[in-house]
Amino acid sequence: MDFLGPYFWLFAVLGGAIILGLAMAFGMRRSAHATPREKAVTEAATRADYAKEDAERPD
């Protein structure tokens, strides 16, 4: 079993990178095909978050 040690970690690291890459590709593809309504809702929520952060910032 000692000879599998380095290969196990190699496959674990490469497998994790591949899974992460697939998840990122899925997310990018999904957001690229968002409807105009979904884009507007996302934009409005982002602006609201920024406004909330600006209001909480002590100046």
N, CA, C and O of each residue as an XYZ file, in Angstrom:
236
protein
N       0.811     -1.199      0.000
C       0.000      0.000      0.000
C       0.857      1.266      0.000
O       0.374      2.353     -0.319
N       2.118      1.117      0.356
C       3.004      2.270      0.447
C       3.237      2.928     -0.907
O       3.450      4.138     -0.973
N       3.201      2.165     -1.967
C       3.481      2.708     -3.297
C       2.325      3.557     -3.831
O       2.521      4.306     -4.788
N       1.129      3.465     -3.244
C      -0.018      4.248     -3.713
C      -0.066      5.650     -3.103
O      -0.820      6.493     -3.589
N       0.697      5.919     -2.076
C       0.661      7.196     -1.374
C       0.805      8.405     -2.273
O      -0.096      9.243     -2.296
N       1.893      8.538     -3.016
C       2.061      9.716     -3.868
C       1.003      9.811     -4.970
O       0.547     10.900     -5.318
N       0.624      8.654     -5.508
C      -0.365      8.674     -6.582
C      -1.748      9.066     -6.070
O      -2.511      9.736     -6.767
N      -2.061      8.645     -4.855
C      -3.341      9.023     -4.261
C      -3.460     10.540     -4.177
O      -4.480     11.105     -4.572
N      -2.427     11.201     -3.667
C      -2.473     12.655     -3.539
C      -2.471     13.347     -4.898
O      -3.100     14.391     -5.073
N      -1.766     12.765     -5.850
C      -1.783     13.316     -7.200
C      -3.196     13.304     -7.761
O      -3.676     14.316     -8.270
N      -3.861     12.160     -7.668
C      -5.232     12.059     -8.168
C      -6.194     12.919     -7.361
O      -7.132     13.479     -7.927
N      -5.989     13.037     -6.063
C      -6.856     13.860     -5.227
C      -6.738     15.334     -5.620
O      -7.751     16.021     -5.750
N      -5.532     15.814     -5.805
C      -5.315     17.216     -6.159
C      -5.818     17.500     -7.574
O      -6.513     18.489     -7.805
N      -5.465     16.636     -8.508
C      -5.932     16.836     -9.885
C      -7.446     16.706     -9.983
O      -8.090     17.468    -10.704
N      -8.017     15.749     -9.267
C      -9.471     15.579     -9.266
C     -10.169     16.803     -8.701
O     -11.196     17.231     -9.228
N      -9.626     17.367     -7.640
C     -10.205     18.574     -7.052
C     -10.141     19.752     -8.012
O     -11.094     20.523     -8.123
N      -9.030     19.887     -8.696
C      -8.889     20.983     -9.664
C      -9.858     20.809    -10.834
O     -10.432     21.782    -11.324
N     -10.031     19.579    -11.270
C     -10.958     19.327    -12.376
C     -12.393     19.604    -11.950
O     -13.150     20.220    -12.700
N     -12.773     19.162    -10.763
C     -14.130     19.415    -10.265
C     -14.363     20.908    -10.095
O     -15.425     21.412    -10.459
N     -13.389     21.621     -9.549
C     -13.522     23.066     -9.389
C     -13.656     23.757    -10.744
O     -14.478     24.660    -10.898
N     -12.864     23.345    -11.719
C     -12.944     23.921    -13.059
C     -14.295     23.671    -13.703
O     -14.854     24.563    -14.340
N     -14.823     22.465    -13.543
C     -16.146     22.160    -14.101
C     -17.237     22.997    -13.432
O     -18.157     23.471    -14.098
N     -17.132     23.173    -12.127
C     -18.119     23.987    -11.412
C     -18.056     25.439    -11.877
O     -19.092     26.080    -12.052
N     -16.849     25.958    -12.076
C     -16.719     27.339    -12.547
C     -17.257     27.485    -13.966
O     -17.919     28.475    -14.277
N     -16.980     26.516    -14.824
C     -17.488     26.563    -16.195
C     -19.012     26.508    -16.206
O     -19.658     27.216    -16.979
N     -19.581     25.669    -15.349
C     -21.037     25.585    -15.258
C     -21.632     26.921    -14.824
O     -22.617     27.381    -15.403
N     -21.043     27.537    -13.817
C     -21.542     28.825    -13.330
C     -21.414     29.924    -14.372
O     -22.324     30.738    -14.530
N     -20.304     29.956    -15.079
C     -20.107     30.984    -16.109
C     -21.094     30.789    -17.258
O     -21.641     31.756    -17.788
N     -21.314     29.541    -17.634
C     -22.254     29.264    -18.720
C     -23.678     29.631    -18.313
O     -24.445     30.179    -19.105
N     -24.009     29.322    -17.077
C     -25.364     29.614    -16.597
C     -25.607     31.124    -16.515
O     -26.677     31.599    -16.896
N     -24.630     31.871    -16.024
C     -24.822     33.312    -15.888
C     -24.755     34.020    -17.238
O     -25.310     35.108    -17.389
N     -24.095     33.429    -18.205
C     -24.015     34.043    -19.529
C     -25.361     33.997    -20.248
O     -25.629     34.820    -21.124
N     -26.199     33.044    -19.881
C     -27.490     32.887    -20.532
C     -28.632     33.393    -19.652
O     -29.763     32.924    -19.774
N     -28.344     34.336    -18.778
C     -29.381     34.892    -17.919
C     -30.328     35.768    -18.741
O     -29.925     36.432    -19.696
N     -31.577     35.745    -18.344
C     -32.567     36.576    -19.030
C     -32.362     38.031    -18.620
O     -31.728     38.301    -17.600
N     -32.888     38.967    -19.398
C     -32.765     40.368    -19.011
C     -33.362     40.651    -17.631
O     -32.834     41.474    -16.884
N     -34.447     39.980    -17.294
C     -35.052     40.173    -15.968
C     -34.106     39.695    -14.867
O     -33.960     40.370    -13.848
N     -33.465     38.546    -15.056
C     -32.520     38.036    -14.067
C     -31.325     38.976    -13.924
O     -30.842     39.205    -12.815
N     -30.852     39.516    -15.037
C     -29.737     40.466    -14.976
C     -30.136     41.727    -14.230
O     -29.343     42.265    -13.457
N     -31.367     42.212    -14.453
C     -31.835     43.413    -13.769
C     -31.967     43.176    -12.265
O     -31.606     44.037    -11.463
N     -32.480     42.021    -11.891
C     -32.621     41.695    -10.468
C     -31.248     41.611     -9.815
O     -31.054     42.119     -8.711
N     -30.303     40.981    -10.482
C     -28.943     40.868     -9.951
C     -28.300     42.244     -9.808
O     -27.658     42.532     -8.798
N     -28.471     43.077    -10.803
C     -27.905     44.434    -10.756
C     -28.509     45.245     -9.611
O     -27.789     45.939     -8.894
N     -29.827     45.160     -9.440
C     -30.488     45.896     -8.365
C     -30.012     45.414     -6.994
O     -29.774     46.228     -6.102
N     -29.874     44.116     -6.825
C     -29.408     43.582     -5.547
C     -27.966     44.006     -5.267
O     -27.623     44.305     -4.124
N     -27.129     44.034     -6.288
C     -25.746     44.465     -6.113
C     -25.688     45.928     -5.713
O     -24.938     46.294     -4.809
N     -26.474     46.770     -6.378
C     -26.505     48.191     -6.015
C     -27.004     48.378     -4.590
O     -26.491     49.234     -3.869
N     -27.997     47.592     -4.167
C     -28.512     47.689     -2.794
C     -27.439     47.276     -1.789
O     -27.305     47.903     -0.738
N     -26.679     46.236     -2.098
C     -25.601     45.813     -1.199
C     -24.533     46.894     -1.071
O     -24.065     47.179      0.031
N     -24.151     47.491     -2.189
C     -23.153     48.569     -2.138
C     -23.673     49.769     -1.364
O     -22.920     50.382     -0.608
N     -24.934     50.116     -1.532
C     -25.514     51.254     -0.808
C     -25.531     50.960      0.686
O     -25.252     51.847      1.493
N     -25.852     49.739      1.060
C     -25.868     49.350      2.471
C     -24.456     49.430      3.066
O     -24.279     49.924      4.180
N     -23.460     48.949      2.330
C     -22.083     49.034      2.817
C     -21.641     50.488      2.974
O     -20.977     50.829      3.952
N     -22.003     51.348      2.020
C     -21.634     52.755      2.105
C     -22.305     53.424      3.291
O     -21.704     54.282      3.938
N     -23.554     53.042      3.586
C     -24.265     53.641      4.718
C     -23.658     53.206      6.046
O     -23.676     53.972      7.009
N     -23.126     52.001      6.113
C     -22.562     51.495      7.357
C     -21.127     51.962      7.588
O     -20.614     51.856      8.702
N     -20.478     52.476      6.550
C     -19.090     52.887      6.660
C     -18.981     54.179      7.479
O     -19.620     55.179      7.149
N     -18.172     54.160      8.544
C     -17.972     55.388      9.326
C     -17.024     56.343      8.591
O     -15.901     55.971      8.252
N     -17.465     57.523      8.358
C     -16.615     58.516      7.669
C     -16.208     59.624      8.579
O     -15.496     60.537      8.160
